[in-house]
Amino acid sequence: MGHHLHTCQKYSPPAWAPAWLKAPEERFLLALQPTPIHAWHPPDVPEGVQVWIKRDDLSGMQLSGNKVRKLEFLVADALQRKADTLVTIGGIQSNHCRATAVAARYAGLDCHLILRNKRHAAEQDPGLVGNLLVDRMVGAHIHQVTKEEYGRVGGTKLSQHLCKLLLSQGKRPYNVPLGGSNALGSWGYLQAVQEMLEQFGKGTITDIVMACGSGGTTAGIALGNYLSGFGARVHAYGVCDDEEYFYNFIDGIFADLGATPDVLGKTSRDLLFAHQAKGAGYAISRPEELEAILAVSEATGIIMDSVYSGKAFHAFQKDMQANPDEWQGRRVLFLHTGGLLGMYNEAAELESLIEKQGRAHRLDVQAIPL
Ligand SMILES: *Cc1c(COP(=O)(O)O)cnc(C)c1O
């Protein structure tokens, strides 16, 4: 059977998925997949630890990163329900909102985004930097709220409010949850485990390492890794909340999938290790994190983002240094979840670090004999 992008197909879960797992029936193909895997030699990895990288940053171009896999199931659901508009919410440079805006157009849907911005900035036009360029080039409708309003009202209520407003205008909105992280969206990463099995087989990879933000990627990987027998240790590096929050949130997704503790015999605490990688706060970088990102890009050509993959990778490096026995002899798969577009918003912070490498030089064209 061909793999035609931008069509809805019947979805059959992998053979290892038990019958009690609540599976979707349709999938709207969006991602370029399988995403590549290659050996990777980033700096500050102790000798004796082998690292591979799975390039989910290459799942597309304007539609790229980990959200694309979740949107395959969420968009299919929206189409099945005859929605005409996707609604979602996130930070001003949200990769998830940008991916949703593009996926909406691919599927012939309209898109409304609620974007959280600094108080003063929310009064003004958000501009065209980074993810916003794509949001706006695909014609997403942007509704800004301040951080304070977001904190006070909450993302769920804000989204419900906008959906009601659109309904009253005769639209048929479909609410995509924060980060695409609900049970349905997590199927993107249950399915990704099948892809990894086909790429590696069982027993090759001992550890999977990834950033964790809204939790759906980790939920899918951790459950798929267990149910399929892929058999790796799963490490989620949280960039916004603490470990307890993520264990509880992921247990909620498991329950919605039908994988309650009595059915599964396990909870998220048995299936993954949550680590803290928040640093100075969500989307706030410390110099050491930006330096680690630059060291990796200079040495290997891989560009990680400062909000998710870079923070996770930096915390992973620290963890290997602090607990060498835990990591000695391991074969690690680092999941690159994307985020490059957001880096266009970090130019001011990166400037002084990049200037340390030396300024750009003027080529002496006068010296060329004509
Ligand atoms: C959203 C995001 C993540 C986190 O994934 P979740 O499923 O929300 O936990 C990681 N990396 C990037 C680049 C993202 O945009």
The ligand as an ORCA input file, in Angstrom:
! r2SCAN-3c Opt
* xyz 0 1
  C       6.473     20.111     22.305
  C       7.925     19.814     22.157
  C       8.562     18.868     22.990
  C       7.875     18.180     24.126
  O       7.013     17.161     23.717
  P       5.719     16.846     24.590
  O       5.040     15.762     23.894
  O       4.937     18.119     24.646
  O       6.187     16.455     25.959
  C       9.903     18.600     22.779
  N      10.589     19.240     21.814
  C      10.024     20.159     21.018
  C      10.879     20.825     19.999
  C       8.668     20.475     21.145
  O       8.124     21.394     20.343
*
